[in-house]
């Protein structure tokens, strides 16, 4: 796998002939060797309709293509970085949380309304994801950003996990999710705007949760 954590906020990637990496523009901190950086329009996305949909919704994140031979160090905004290794499964993550990812992964775009209809779209607004989310599928690694570090929570059949939508970072596997209202003691101590939500994830997989409710 190409990514190695240097610190909790920086990763290093090995670049070699025949291997392409993608990163957010401006995420490169330093590099060694003969490495080329070029703007990427699609970032490895399958087809153009997903890309067009994100651009219409103003949710596209500019990417760079990285090729050559050497090592590159990545970081952005002092955010914590979590490396996620995929072994043929699918990662669901918002595009602006993707620091860098292996070019072997197939990138797609999923309309949140396809998961939960209107409540799926509401979920996107509550969590800050907007109307679309990014999918990465295949064999490879992705470096994902979060506030305050990340914890991995397993999701098992019959044992759903409930997550604050604004603390949600990403999930992987065969996971179903739905948004529901969760009125309780948190509303009485003035945390929200009068109505709280929780994200329920069920099935088989993993959810990544950050130690903060702050958006990127």
Phi, psi and omega in degrees: 000141192280344188256137176229132177289122172274315171221183178291348184238005181220143173232155176243139180238139174272127178248132181215160180304136180088355179242128179251139173242155172237146176215162171297144176295134181090001182273347180288127179260321180195161175207160175232146176098193181262090186239135180249138178239123178226146178299143178242131180277316186256339181060032179082009181294145177279113179077174183251347185293321178296319179297317179297318179301317180293322181290324176299321180276004180059040182243013181281143178245120182298138182236160173243144171265135184237124181218167178121218180214124180156202177230144180231137177254133184238148172186162182202122173065014183072013180288150172292148183238129177245126176268126180242122179262124179259140182236048180102354179266188185240135175255133176250118185206147178289142187301322184286353174269350181278110177283311180199157178205158182290134180293348177286344180278139178271122182264137176223179179229131179242129176284123185295338176294342178283347175242090177101006176059229182300320180294331175296320178290322176298318177304316180299322179288320181293319183274351182086008182280343184078209184265347184232156170227159183263143174243141173236128187226139174126207180254120180159188185233154175225142175255119188245139182264150179204164174267128170074014181091169187229142170244142179260123179247123178288143175247122184237152179305130180080359180229072181294158177246134178253129187229140170298125184304327182278349174265350179292134178250309185192168169212163180219159176099192180271082189237133172255144180223149177213153180256134178221156176284147182220080180278131181189206187297332181296328179288329183284342179258012170080028182282324186248197181263016179115341178219127181254155178232156170225150179257120179258123180245128182226161181119225180224122180163210183218141172243141181253125187237132179268159183272043182193158173255015181275136178278158176286000000 
